[in-house]
């Protein structure tokens, strides 16, 4: 009888430990899912040699933020087959450069984490690529925030007389 009670007790303890371990694993999975389900805004430009007859040529994408932000982290990925390229993130109306980087010659894949500061919800921002003798280039800027929105068109400017 004593042996049977010990076996039942042991099986019960193993069950409790297993359930606790499964519960912790589920919680860890939930936190990873929560992180993975964070809204990410991606701005991406892919350009080929036929993109433009101009040399150097430019391409740009607009974005804005829905709230004022002291800092905003972004991941900038860049690939290029060409002579040179510059990627800038600017305040569209003030032409203030918030971040920029120049690459010379071919770049297979360069990824940089940057921090933009003092973004304001009433402003528009632009990611601009300028390249010379480009056969192929990809610029990808990823923001880990649902406060960043792509814009298809710039807002109309208000002019006062």
C-alpha positions in Angstrom: 0.0 0.0 0.0 2.8 2.4 0.9 4.5 1.8 -2.5 1.2 2.5 -4.4 0.7 5.7 -2.5 4.2 6.8 -3.3 3.8 6.0 -7.0 0.5 7.9 -7.1 2.1 10.8 -5.3 5.1 10.7 -7.7 2.9 10.6 -10.8 0.9 13.5 -9.4 4.0 15.6 -8.8 5.3 14.9 -12.3 1.9 16.0 -13.7 2.0 19.2 -11.8 5.6 20.0 -12.9 4.7 19.2 -16.5 1.6 21.4 -16.5 3.6 24.2 -14.9 6.3 23.9 -17.5 3.7 23.9 -20.3 2.1 27.0 -18.9 5.4 28.8 -18.8 6.2 27.7 -22.4 2.8 29.1 -23.5 3.4 32.4 -21.7 6.8 32.7 -23.4 5.1 31.9 -26.8 2.5 34.6 -26.1 5.1 37.2 -25.4 7.0 36.3 -28.6 3.7 36.5 -30.5 3.0 39.9 -28.9 6.4 41.1 -30.0 6.1 39.6 -33.5 2.6 41.1 -33.9 3.9 44.6 -33.3 2.9 46.9 -36.1 5.9 47.4 -38.4 5.8 50.1 -41.1 8.1 49.3 -44.0 9.1 51.9 -46.7 10.8 50.2 -49.6 12.1 51.4 -53.0 13.5 49.1 -55.6 15.1 50.7 -58.6 16.6 49.2 -61.8 18.7 50.7 -64.6 15.5 51.4 -66.6 14.0 53.4 -63.6 15.1 56.8 -64.9 17.1 58.4 -67.7 18.5 61.0 -65.4 21.9 60.4 -63.9 22.0 60.9 -61.0 18.4 59.9 -60.4 16.2 60.3 -57.3 13.3 58.4 -55.8 11.5 59.2 -52.5 8.8 57.9 -50.2 6.7 60.0 -47.8 5.7 59.2 -44.3 4.3 60.9 -41.2 3.7 60.1 -37.5 0.4 60.1 -35.8 1.8 61.5 -32.5 4.8 63.7 -31.6 7.8 61.4 -30.9 11.0 62.2 -29.0 12.8 59.3 -30.6 11.9 56.7 -33.3 14.2 53.7 -34.1 14.4 52.4 -37.6 16.3 49.8 -39.5 17.7 50.9 -42.8 18.7 48.2 -45.3 20.6 49.0 -48.5 21.8 47.1 -51.6 23.3 48.7 -54.7 24.9 47.8 -58.0 26.2 51.2 -59.1 28.7 53.9 -58.7 27.3 55.8 -55.7 24.2 56.3 -53.7 22.9 58.4 -50.8 19.9 57.7 -48.6 18.5 60.6 -46.6 15.6 61.0 -44.2 14.4 64.6 -44.2 11.7 66.9 -43.0 10.0 67.5 -46.3 9.0 71.1 -45.9 12.0 72.4 -43.9 14.5 70.4 -45.9 16.2 69.5 -42.6 18.2 66.3 -42.9 17.5 64.0 -39.9 19.8 61.2 -41.1 21.9 60.4 -44.2 24.5 57.9 -45.4 26.6 57.7 -48.6 27.7 54.5 -50.2 30.4 54.2 -53.0 30.4 51.3 -55.5 28.6 48.1 -55.0 26.9 47.2 -51.7 25.6 43.6 -51.2 23.6 44.2 -48.1 24.2 46.9 -45.4 21.8 47.2 -42.5 22.0 50.0 -39.9 19.9 50.8 -36.9 19.2 54.5 -36.6 17.3 56.8 -34.2 15.4 59.8 -35.5 14.6 62.5 -33.0 11.8 65.0 -32.4 9.4 63.9 -35.0 6.1 65.9 -35.0 2.7 64.8 -36.1 1.9 67.9 -38.2 5.0 67.4 -40.4 5.8 65.1 -43.3 9.0 63.3 -43.7 10.7 61.8 -46.8 13.1 58.9 -47.4 15.1 60.0 -50.4 17.5 58.0 -52.6 19.9 59.7 -55.0 22.1 57.4 -57.1 24.6 57.7 -59.9 25.1 55.1 -62.6 22.7 52.7 -60.9 22.0 49.3 -62.3 20.0 48.2 -59.3 19.3 49.5 -55.8 17.0 48.7 -52.9 16.3 50.9 -49.9 14.2 49.5 -47.1 13.4 51.5 -43.9 11.5 49.5 -41.2 9.9 51.3 -38.2 8.8 49.2 -35.2 5.9 51.5 -34.5 2.2 51.7 -35.5 2.5 55.5 -35.2 4.3 55.7 -38.6 2.2 55.8 -41.7 3.2 55.8 -45.4 1.8 58.6 -47.4 0.9 58.3 -51.1 0.8 62.1 -51.7 2.1 65.1 -49.9 -0.4 67.3 -48.1 -1.4 70.5 -49.8 0.7 73.4 -48.7 -1.2 76.3 -47.1 0.1 79.7 -48.3 -0.7 82.9 -46.5 -0.6 86.3 -48.2 
